């Protein structure tokens, strides 16, 4: 992959140039990343090992946790390592790979969140047809469609920007390679390309957001005639998902659904959707879900018996 200006590497300006702050950031973000990978990996292992978490909701949750691991791993390790070096560089190919990964896993997660909203709609609004609507084959097809959609969206972004001509000092005022910051290094007028990126990203984000809103409006309408206990039970199953949607879509809308420009707060907002939200997802889903917590306790008992030979009694 080579562009007209033959740029070999870019310089990342990271979150701060203050050496003292960089040491603090190194410890803080390393801790965040370990929690992100550990928490999401625990959910994946728990769902795979549990005989009681085989419904479509947990099938999708397992893939969401896997995507969160991949998504955060696209930017976090490089950012953390850069806090320890003075010159923060990334090769042209590495930059394009990072750009691909951010949009691939990010867009796939958006589509998967829409799929999870449809699953909750089918479970609450059409309970009698749920087993026929959400078969294993249908669930697998929906996940594959999410991956393919994310791939197509990402590959378009990379192909468009990798063939443009870069000039000037190759400095990116960010901690990873993203579209709008790369557009500022293009030699020619980027208005048309910027409009294309805003349109593509905006269509994906806003159409997915509208689909999510439509699903939850339909759920609320279907619950009008139910008693308060039914409301509570139904909404409790959707509460975690709504929280994740708000945390993920809010920063994405701020970054991508607007004209191309550089804002200093972009880096702070980017931390939210690339690291903080993936770190919080396991906590959100486990704290509000008794089945997942019970499955984790059983998994912990199995591990302690296997390693220590100590049996932990069931919690009454």
C-alpha positions in Angstrom: 0.0 0.0 0.0 1.7 3.2 -1.2 0.4 6.7 -1.9 1.6 9.4 -4.2 3.7 11.3 -1.6 5.5 8.1 -0.5 5.0 8.9 3.2 6.8 6.2 5.2 5.6 7.1 8.7 3.5 9.5 10.7 4.2 11.2 14.1 1.5 10.8 16.7 1.2 13.7 19.2 -0.7 11.5 21.7 -2.8 12.9 24.5 -0.2 15.1 26.1 3.4 16.2 25.6 3.9 16.6 29.4 6.3 13.9 30.5 4.8 13.8 34.0 1.3 13.4 32.7 2.4 10.7 30.3 3.7 8.5 33.2 0.4 8.9 34.9 -1.5 8.1 31.7 0.7 5.0 31.2 -0.3 3.5 34.5 -4.0 4.6 34.2 -4.6 3.4 30.7 -2.6 0.2 31.2 -5.0 -0.6 34.1 -8.0 0.3 32.0 -6.8 -2.0 29.1 -6.1 -4.9 31.5 -9.6 -4.5 33.0 -11.1 -4.3 29.5 -9.5 -7.4 28.2 -9.9 -9.4 31.4 -13.6 -8.4 31.9 -14.7 -9.1 28.3 -12.6 -12.3 28.2 -14.4 -13.5 31.4 -17.8 -12.9 29.8 -16.7 -14.9 26.7 -15.4 -17.8 28.7 -18.5 -17.7 31.1 -21.0 -17.9 28.2 -19.0 -20.6 26.4 -18.7 -22.8 29.5 -22.3 -22.3 30.9 -25.1 -24.6 29.9 -27.7 -22.1 30.9 -26.5 -19.1 28.8 -27.4 -20.5 25.4 -30.2 -18.0 24.4 -29.6 -15.6 21.4 -29.2 -12.7 23.9 -26.1 -14.3 25.4 -24.9 -15.5 22.0 -24.8 -11.9 20.8 -23.3 -10.7 24.1 -20.4 -13.1 23.7 -19.6 -11.6 20.3 -20.0 -8.1 21.6 -17.4 -8.9 24.3 -15.1 -10.4 21.7 -15.4 -7.3 19.5 -14.7 -5.0 22.4 -11.4 -6.9 23.0 -10.4 -6.5 19.4 -11.7 -2.9 19.2 -9.7 -1.7 22.3 -6.7 -3.6 21.2 -6.5 -1.7 17.9 -5.5 1.5 19.6 -4.8 1.0 23.3 -1.5 -1.0 23.2 0.1 1.5 20.8 -1.1 4.5 22.9 0.1 2.9 26.1 3.5 2.0 24.6 3.9 5.6 23.2 3.7 7.1 26.7 7.1 5.5 27.4 8.9 6.9 24.3 9.8 10.4 23.2 9.2 10.1 19.5 5.8 8.5 18.8 5.8 7.2 15.2 3.7 4.8 13.2 4.4 3.5 9.8 2.2 4.3 6.8 1.1 0.7 6.5 0.6 0.5 10.3 -1.5 3.7 10.2 -3.8 2.3 7.5 -4.1 -1.0 9.4 -5.1 0.9 12.5 -7.6 3.0 10.6 -9.1 -0.2 9.1 -9.3 -1.9 12.6 -10.9 1.1 14.3 -13.7 1.4 11.7 -14.0 -2.4 11.1 -14.6 -3.3 14.8 -16.4 -0.1 15.6 -18.9 -0.4 12.7 -19.3 -4.1 13.4 -20.2 -3.3 17.0 -22.7 -0.7 15.8 -24.4 -3.3 13.6 -24.3 -5.9 16.4 -26.0 -3.5 18.9 -28.8 -3.1 16.3 -29.1 -6.9 16.1 -29.3 -7.1 19.9 -32.0 -4.5 19.9 -34.0 -6.6 17.3 -33.5 -9.6 19.5 -35.1 -7.8 22.5 -37.9 -6.6 20.3 -38.6 -10.1 19.1 -38.4 -11.5 22.7 -40.8 -8.9 24.2 -43.1 -8.0 21.3 -43.4 -11.3 19.6 -42.8 -13.9 22.4 -44.9 -16.7 20.7 -42.8 -16.5 17.5 -39.5 -15.8 19.2 -38.1 -19.3 18.8 -38.9 -19.4 15.1 -37.7 -15.8 14.5 -34.3 -16.2 16.3 -33.1 -19.7 15.4 -29.4 -20.6 15.6 -29.1 -20.2 11.8 -30.7 -16.7 11.9 -28.5 -15.6 14.8 -25.4 -16.8 13.0 -26.5 -15.0 9.8 -27.1 -11.8 11.7 -23.6 -11.9 13.3 -22.0 -12.7 9.9 -23.9 -9.8 8.3 -22.6 -7.5 11.1 -19.0 -8.5 10.4 -19.4 -8.1 6.6 -21.0 -4.7 7.0 -18.2 -3.6 9.2 -15.6 -4.9 6.7 -17.2 -3.1 3.7 -17.5 0.2 5.6 -13.9 0.0 6.8 -12.3 -1.1 3.5 -14.0 1.8 1.7 -12.5 4.3 4.2 -9.0 2.8 3.8 -9.0 2.6 0.0 -10.2 6.2 -0.3 -7.6 7.7 2.0 -4.6 5.4 1.2 -4.5 6.6 -2.4 -4.5 10.3 -1.6 -1.3 12.4 -1.6 0.1 13.5 1.8 2.4 16.5 2.2 3.7 18.8 4.9 4.9 17.6 8.3 3.3 14.1 8.8 2.1 15.0 12.3 -1.3 13.6 13.6 -2.8 15.5 16.5 -4.2 12.3 18.0 -3.1 9.0 19.6 -4.2 6.9 16.7 -4.8 7.2 13.0 -8.3 8.4 12.1 -9.9 9.8 9.0 -10.4 13.5 9.8 -6.9 13.9 11.2 -5.4 12.2 8.1 -7.4 14.5 5.8 -5.6 17.5 7.3 -2.3 16.1 5.8 -3.7 15.8 2.3 -2.0 18.1 -0.3 -5.1 18.7 -2.4 -8.5 20.1 -1.4 -10.3 17.6 0.9 -13.8 19.1 0.9 -15.3 16.5 -1.4 -13.5 13.6 0.3 -14.6 15.0 3.7 -18.2 15.2 2.6 -18.0 11.5 1.4 -16.6 10.4 4.7 -19.2 12.4 6.7 -21.9 11.0 4.5 -20.8 7.4 4.8 -20.1 7.5 8.5 -23.2 9.6 9.2 -25.5 7.2 7.2 -24.2 4.2 9.1 -24.4 5.8 12.5 -27.7 7.6 12.1 -29.5 4.7 10.3 -28.4 2.4 13.0 -29.5 4.8 15.7 -32.9 5.2 14.1 -33.2 1.4 13.9 -32.4 1.2 17.6 -34.9 3.9 18.5 -37.6 2.2 16.4 -37.0 -1.1 18.3 -37.3 0.5 21.7 -40.3 2.6 20.7 -42.0 -0.6 19.6 -41.1 -2.3 22.9 -42.6 0.6 24.9 -45.7 0.6 22.8 -46.2 -3.1 23.3 -45.9 -2.8 27.1 -48.6 -0.2 27.5 -51.2 -2.7 28.6 -49.0 -4.7 30.9 -48.9 -4.4 34.6 -46.0 -2.7 36.4 -44.3 -6.1 37.1 -44.3 -6.8 33.4 -42.9 -3.4 32.7 -40.1 -3.9 35.2 -39.1 -7.3 33.9 -39.1 -6.3 30.3 -37.3 -3.0 30.8 -34.7 -4.7 33.1 -33.6 -6.9 30.2 -33.2 -3.8 27.9 -31.6 -1.5 30.5 -28.1 -2.8 30.0 -28.3 -2.6 26.3 -29.7 0.9 26.3 -26.9 2.0 28.6 -24.3 0.6 26.3 -25.9 2.2 23.2 -25.9 5.6 24.8 -22.2 5.3 25.9 -21.1 4.1 22.5 -23.3 6.2 20.1 -22.9 9.5 21.9 -19.2 9.9 21.3 -19.5 8.4 17.8 -22.1 10.9 16.8 -20.0 13.7 18.2 -16.9 12.6 16.2 -18.2 11.4 12.9 -21.6 13.0 12.2 -20.3 16.5 11.6 -18.0 18.4 9.1 -14.4 17.4 9.0 -12.4 19.5 11.4 -9.9 19.1 14.2 -11.0 19.7 17.8 -8.7 19.3 20.8 -11.5 17.5 22.7 -11.7 14.9 19.9 -9.0 12.9 21.7 -10.8 12.9 25.0 -14.0 11.8 23.3 -12.2 9.1 21.4 -10.9 7.6 24.6 -14.5 7.1 25.7 -15.6 5.0 22.8 -12.3 3.2 22.1 -11.4 2.2 25.7 -13.8 3.4 28.4 -17.0 2.0 26.9 -15.5 -1.5 26.2 -14.2 -1.5 29.7 -17.6 -0.7 31.2 -19.6 -3.1 29.1 -18.8 -6.2 31.2 -19.7 -4.3 34.4 -23.0 -3.1 32.9 -24.1 -6.5 31.7 -23.0 -8.5 34.8 -24.2 -6.0 37.5 -27.8 -6.1 36.0 -27.9 -9.7 35.0 -28.4 -12.4 37.7 -27.9 -15.3 35.2 -24.5 -14.1 34.2 -23.4 -13.5 37.8 -24.6 -17.0 38.8 -22.7 -18.5 35.8 -19.6 -16.6 36.8 -19.9 -18.0 40.4 -20.2 -21.6 39.0 -17.2 -21.0 36.7 -15.2 -19.7 39.7 -16.1 -22.8 41.8 -14.9 -25.0 38.9 -11.6 -23.1 38.7 -11.0 -23.3 42.4 -11.8 -27.0 42.5 -9.5 -27.7 39.5 -6.6 -25.6 40.7 -6.8 -25.7 44.5 -8.9 -28.7 45.2 -11.1 -26.5 47.4 -14.9 -26.6 47.0 -16.7 -23.3 47.6 -20.2 -23.8 48.9 -23.1 -22.4 46.8 -24.4 -19.0 47.9 -27.8 -19.3 49.4 
